[in-house]
Amino acid sequence: MAELDVDALIARFKDRADAVKDRPLPPVAGEERRKFIAQAETDYMDYSLIGNAKWAVEDEHLVLRIPLSG
C-alpha cells in the first residue's frame, strides 16, 4: 500500500476547491443550469472544508479538524 501524504491530500482538495470556483458555466439553461450551479456550490463547500483542515494522528486514526468559522 502506498504511504499516505496527508499534506498532499489536503493540497489536492484545496486545488479542487479552486478549480470548482473557477469552473466556467457550460451552455445550459433552465433546470439543468440550476442543477449545475447547485452541484458546483456543494463541490466547492466539500472541497474547501477538507482543504482547510488541520490533521493529526490519534490512536491510529487520521483526525481532520475542520474550522467551522472564518
C-alpha positions as CSV (number, residue, x, y, z in Angstrom):
1,M,0.0,0.0,0.0
2,A,1.3,3.5,-0.8
3,E,2.2,5.8,2.0
4,L,-0.3,8.4,2.8
5,D,0.9,12.0,2.4
6,V,-1.8,13.9,4.3
7,D,-0.4,17.4,3.4
8,A,-0.6,16.4,-0.3
9,L,-4.1,15.1,0.1
10,I,-5.2,18.4,1.7
11,A,-3.5,20.3,-1.0
12,R,-5.4,18.4,-3.7
13,F,-8.6,19.3,-2.0
14,K,-7.6,23.0,-2.0
15,D,-6.8,22.7,-5.7
16,R,-10.2,21.1,-6.4
17,A,-12.0,23.8,-4.5
18,D,-10.2,26.5,-6.6
19,A,-11.0,24.5,-9.8
20,V,-14.7,24.4,-8.9
21,K,-14.7,28.1,-8.0
22,D,-13.2,28.9,-11.4
23,R,-15.1,26.4,-13.4
24,P,-16.9,28.0,-16.4
25,L,-20.6,27.6,-16.7
26,P,-21.4,25.3,-19.6
27,P,-24.0,26.4,-22.2
28,V,-27.0,25.0,-20.3
29,A,-30.3,26.7,-19.4
30,G,-33.2,26.3,-17.1
31,E,-33.3,23.4,-14.7
32,E,-30.0,21.9,-15.9
33,R,-28.3,25.3,-15.2
34,R,-29.8,25.4,-11.7
35,K,-28.6,21.8,-11.1
36,F,-25.1,22.6,-12.4
37,I,-24.8,25.6,-10.1
38,A,-26.1,23.8,-7.1
39,Q,-23.6,20.9,-7.6
40,A,-20.8,23.4,-8.1
41,E,-21.7,25.1,-4.8
42,T,-21.8,21.7,-3.0
43,D,-18.5,20.6,-4.5
44,Y,-16.8,23.9,-3.5
45,M,-18.0,23.6,0.1
46,D,-16.9,20.0,0.4
47,Y,-13.5,20.5,-1.2
48,S,-12.8,23.7,0.7
49,L,-13.7,22.2,4.1
50,I,-11.2,19.4,3.6
51,G,-8.7,21.8,2.0
52,N,-8.7,24.0,5.1
53,A,-8.4,21.1,7.6
54,K,-5.6,20.6,10.1
55,W,-4.7,17.0,10.7
56,A,-3.2,14.7,13.4
57,V,-2.9,11.0,14.0
58,E,-4.6,10.0,17.2
59,D,-4.9,6.4,18.4
60,E,-4.0,5.1,15.0
61,H,-6.8,7.3,13.3
62,L,-6.3,10.2,11.0
63,V,-8.2,13.1,12.5
64,L,-9.1,16.1,10.4
65,R,-10.0,19.3,12.3
66,I,-12.2,21.4,10.1
67,P,-12.7,25.1,11.2
68,L,-16.4,26.0,11.1
69,S,-15.8,29.7,11.1
70,G,-13.8,32.1,9.0
